[in-house]
Amino acid sequence: WTKELLYRDERMINWCTRCETALSDIEVEYEEEKSKLWHIHYPLEDGFRGLVVATTRPETMLGDTAIAVNPADPRHKTLIGKKLKLPLTDRLIPVIADAEVDLEFGTGAVKVTPAHDPLDFGIAQRNGLETIQVINFDGKMINCPEKYRGMSVQAARKEILEDLKTGEFLEKEEQYKHSVSKCYRCNQHIEPLVSEQWFV
């Protein structure tokens, strides 16, 4: 404490919704899983063509507070500073520039969901973005349109994908294999959540 190496803060942590506890990084196990990459269109404020982002977690889009592009990416330079419609909501979110965005992944544009992704949390801190938690510590949907409130993550994902198709926001889906984090005790998927904890 006197050396200022111990502190308490709200930061992104690994959370197991079944065990109802935070896990340190070394308590998280990784497993390769077959999933899908969904490409979602976020229209411009005026309804014209905006940006398409690829995500493995469409349910977290309800907590998006920006779309980030790399400032060196010529494909999206003209959209930086513009506002996009967040599908399935009545919110507008900005297009921001951040050098951490990988130009090679997906479309080069990423949804920024600060409350549910460690990289997005960092982008939000650097750019002064709001943090909106849409999955609670029980693994249920909160702070979202009434239709999805109280649903489990999996049930909400299914419903949200149907609504994105109906609203013509879902451009395509493709098979995708990636490494997912799991609880070492119960093998449940880890939820990255912002929580007040002690850190060394």
C-alpha positions in Angstrom: 0.0 0.0 0.0 2.8 2.5 0.9 4.6 1.7 -2.3 1.3 2.3 -4.2 1.3 -1.2 -5.8 -2.1 -2.1 -4.3 -5.2 -0.3 -5.3 -8.9 -0.6 -5.7 -10.6 0.4 -9.0 -13.3 -0.4 -11.4 -11.7 -2.4 -14.2 -12.4 -5.2 -16.7 -12.3 -8.6 -14.9 -13.1 -12.2 -15.8 -16.5 -13.2 -14.2 -18.1 -16.6 -14.0 -21.9 -16.2 -13.9 -22.4 -19.7 -12.5 -19.8 -19.6 -9.7 -20.6 -15.9 -9.1 -17.0 -14.9 -8.7 -14.2 -13.0 -10.3 -11.3 -15.1 -11.7 -7.7 -14.1 -12.1 -6.2 -14.4 -15.5 -4.4 -17.6 -14.6 -7.7 -19.2 -13.4 -9.2 -18.8 -16.9 -8.9 -21.7 -19.4 -9.1 -21.4 -23.1 -10.8 -23.7 -25.5 -11.2 -23.6 -29.3 -14.8 -23.4 -30.3 -16.7 -23.4 -33.6 -18.8 -20.2 -33.8 -20.0 -17.7 -36.4 -18.8 -14.2 -37.4 -21.9 -12.0 -38.0 -21.5 -8.9 -40.2 -23.8 -6.2 -39.1 -24.5 -2.9 -40.9 -24.7 0.3 -38.8 -26.4 2.9 -41.1 -25.4 6.6 -41.0 -27.6 9.0 -39.1 -29.3 10.0 -42.3 -30.1 6.4 -43.2 -27.4 6.1 -45.9 -24.7 3.4 -46.1 -22.6 3.4 -42.9 -20.2 0.8 -41.6 -20.3 -3.0 -41.4 -18.7 -4.6 -38.4 -18.0 -8.3 -37.8 -18.7 -9.8 -34.3 -18.9 -13.2 -32.6 -21.1 -11.6 -29.9 -24.1 -9.8 -31.5 -25.9 -9.5 -28.1 -23.3 -7.1 -26.8 -24.0 -4.6 -29.6 -26.8 -3.2 -27.4 -24.0 -1.8 -25.2 -22.0 -0.3 -28.1 -20.9 3.4 -27.5 -18.9 3.8 -30.7 -17.5 2.2 -33.8 -13.7 2.5 -34.0 -11.6 2.5 -37.2 -7.8 2.8 -37.6 -6.9 6.4 -38.5 -4.5 5.0 -41.1 -7.3 3.1 -42.8 -8.2 4.9 -46.1 -11.5 2.9 -46.4 -13.1 4.7 -43.4 -11.3 8.1 -43.1 -14.2 10.2 -44.3 -16.6 8.6 -41.7 -14.5 9.6 -38.6 -16.6 12.0 -36.5 -19.9 11.0 -38.1 -22.8 9.4 -36.2 -24.3 6.0 -36.9 -27.6 4.4 -35.9 -27.2 1.6 -33.4 -29.4 -1.2 -34.8 -32.4 -2.2 -32.8 -32.2 0.9 -30.6 -32.9 4.6 -30.9 -29.3 5.6 -30.0 -26.7 7.3 -32.2 -23.0 6.4 -31.7 -19.9 8.1 -33.1 -17.3 6.8 -35.5 -13.9 7.3 -33.7 -10.3 6.8 -34.7 -8.1 4.5 -32.6 -4.7 3.2 -33.6 -5.3 -0.2 -31.8 -7.9 -1.2 -34.4 -6.6 -4.1 -36.5 -6.8 -3.1 -40.2 -6.7 -6.8 -41.3 -9.5 -8.2 -39.2 -13.0 -8.2 -40.6 -14.0 -4.9 -42.2 -11.4 -2.8 -40.3 -14.3 -1.3 -38.3 -15.0 -2.6 -34.8 -17.9 -2.1 -32.4 -16.8 -0.6 -29.1 -18.6 -2.3 -26.2 -16.6 -1.0 -23.2 -18.5 -2.9 -20.5 -17.9 -6.3 -22.1 -14.6 -6.5 -23.8 -11.1 -5.7 -22.4 -9.8 -4.1 -25.7 -13.0 -2.0 -26.0 -12.6 -1.0 -22.3 -9.1 0.4 -23.2 -10.5 2.2 -26.3 -13.2 3.8 -24.2 -10.7 4.9 -21.5 -8.6 6.6 -24.2 -11.5 8.3 -25.9 -13.7 9.2 -23.0 -16.6 6.9 -24.0 -19.6 6.0 -21.9 -19.7 2.4 -20.5 -23.1 0.7 -20.7 -23.4 -2.7 -19.1 -26.0 -4.9 -20.9 -25.1 -8.3 -19.3 -25.4 -8.5 -15.5 -23.4 -10.6 -13.0 -26.1 -13.4 -13.3 -25.6 -13.6 -17.1 -28.9 -11.9 -17.9 -29.6 -8.9 -20.2 -30.1 -5.5 -18.7 -30.1 -1.8 -19.9 -31.5 -2.8 -23.2 -34.8 -2.7 -25.1 -37.6 -4.2 -23.1 -38.0 -7.2 -25.5 -34.6 -8.6 -24.5 -34.5 -7.6 -20.8 -34.0 -10.5 -18.4 -33.1 -13.0 -21.1 -30.0 -15.2 -20.9 -27.2 -14.3 -23.2 -27.9 -17.3 -25.5 -31.6 -16.6 -25.7 -31.0 -12.9 -26.4 -28.4 -13.7 -29.1 -31.0 -15.8 -31.0 -33.7 -13.2 -30.7 -31.3 -10.3 -31.7 -30.1 -12.2 -34.8 -33.7 -12.7 -35.9 -34.5 -9.0 -35.4 -31.3 -8.0 -37.2 -32.3 -10.1 -40.2 -35.8 -8.7 -40.2 -34.5 -5.1 -40.1 -32.0 -5.9 -42.9 -29.0 -5.1 -40.7 -27.5 -8.6 -40.9 -25.3 -8.6 -44.1 -23.9 -12.1 -43.8 -22.7 -14.8 -41.4 -19.7 -17.0 -41.8 -18.2 -20.0 -39.9 -15.5 -19.0 -37.5 -13.2 -20.9 -35.1 -11.8 -19.0 -32.1 -10.5 -19.4 -28.6 -13.0 -18.8 -25.9 -12.4 -18.2 -22.2 -13.9 -20.7 -19.6 -14.0 -21.0 -15.9 -11.5 -23.6 -14.6 -14.0 -24.8 -12.0 -17.2 -25.3 -13.9 -16.2 -24.9 -17.6 -18.8 -22.1 -18.0 -18.1 -19.3 -20.5 -16.4 -16.3 -18.9 -18.1 -12.9 -19.1 -15.7 -10.0 -19.2 -17.3 -7.4 -16.9 -16.4 -4.2 -15.2 -16.2 -4.6 -11.5 -14.7 -2.9 -8.5 -11.8 -5.1 -7.3 -8.5 -5.0 -5.6 -5.5 -5.1 -7.9 -1.8 -5.6 -7.2 
